[in-house]
Amino acid sequence: MEESKIINRRVVIIGGSAGSLNALLLILPELPVFKSFALVIVLHRRGTDDLTLESLIQLKSVAPVKIIEDKVEITNGFIYVAPSNYHLLFEKDNIFALDTSEKVNYSRPSIDVSFESAAEVYGTNLIGILLSGSNTDGTEGLKAIQKAGGIVVIQDPKSAEMPFMPSNALLHIKPDYILSNDDILKFIISLDK
Amino acid sequence: MIEDIELETLVNDIYEYYGFDFGSYSRASLKRRVNRIYQLDGFKNFYEFLSKVRYDSDYYKRLIDEITVNVTEMFRDPTFYKVVRTQILPLLATKPFIRLWHAGCSTGEEVYSMAIMLKEAGLLHKSLIYATDINSKVLETAKKGIFPLRMMKEYSENYRDSGGLEDFSNYYIANYGIAKFSEELAEKMVFSQHNLVSDTSFNEFDFILCRNVLIYFDNDLQKRVIKLFDESLATLGFLALGTKETIKYSISTTKYKQLEKEKIWRKVK
């Protein structure tokens, strides 16, 4: 495997469900262009959705959005959005992989699936952030990120539109940070050094 | 959870004992699928699992069924079907006989979707749809044309979004939780086992569909499969892949012309 490619690669992965898009639409316009990591967003979305979510995120973001397709390389400085109706996985040689297998937590993409796969590849170079939602998805994934030595951030349920998902995660893990929306933005900016 | 090195041992053993080659499968997905069945079947350690696979051929069959992804749906990605309906079928209609190949057809939902569209275009009588998969079990389901009734609401919405104007329920008979599709649709289907990893071309086709199969293969195997499709496709025939798949890393794109934004290419020379 091409380990050297992974070493200087950092990934920030954000998972969210109901209410999380609004949080992201507050964060992304304020987030300046970044260089030292790739930002991957995994949201529960409609199965027949085309590229409307990607277009919306591009419209609201300063940083560039790259469309995920089979075997697209993960490059620092870009925002990536998990496509609808696929699970998003990560290969050891720093490319995305897609999978149409069964829904997990009633979802495809599932946050757990992407978080677990990213944890395996990026280990201590991974930062996982779980946002608002009314589903239990994400908790197992955050556990995997923590176990692999990555950093775990959970949106403060008080600042989440739908507090169930972050609250459920907090019942099962002790994150590195519990942050409000504004602080999540500051935290991501602070990572770009 | 199994380790990377254990996965490679399993891949080697499956090849050695059964001749099936997972060596060129994308590892992220394969590992997740193997871990899933490993946990589902409650093995205590990897070697217990490995010897079960080696010496119990029935268990090996179960393993293949479980690690190959067989999730599919009717009219998956309705906009794709709309383009097929409005742009491709009218072009194929001029031919005296239309040969189609669904490679990796799984339980057949997309094959029946195609048959419905061919019928509505008045082309089914002069069409033949070859539908293949590596997994013999899913082909048995596909042949029967029996799908879960609970899926029909979603499928009829997909059908309508694809430009379908009929009452979707006219195509099946509902009974005890199942939907049995009209045998008229199945008359023009031929199902057979075919392995894209190792088998060769078996006919010439006007339209080849292979949607969401290549995502499970590495670049080298993708190249092999695209070459196989190229050899099996008539000039001016069409090749359709999944919405996130491409031929551009596998074959000279001067030979193929893409239909706008769709993952459909026409062989132009």
Interface residues (C-beta under 8 A of the other chain):
Chain A: T48 D50 I68 E69 D70 K71 P83 N85 Y86 L89 F90 E91 K92 A97 L98 D99 T100 S101 E102 V113 S117 V121
Chain B: D4 S26 R27 A28 S29 R32 R33 V69 V71 T72 R76 D77 P78 T79 N158 D161 N212 L214 I215 Y216 N219 G242 T243 K244 E245 T246 Y249
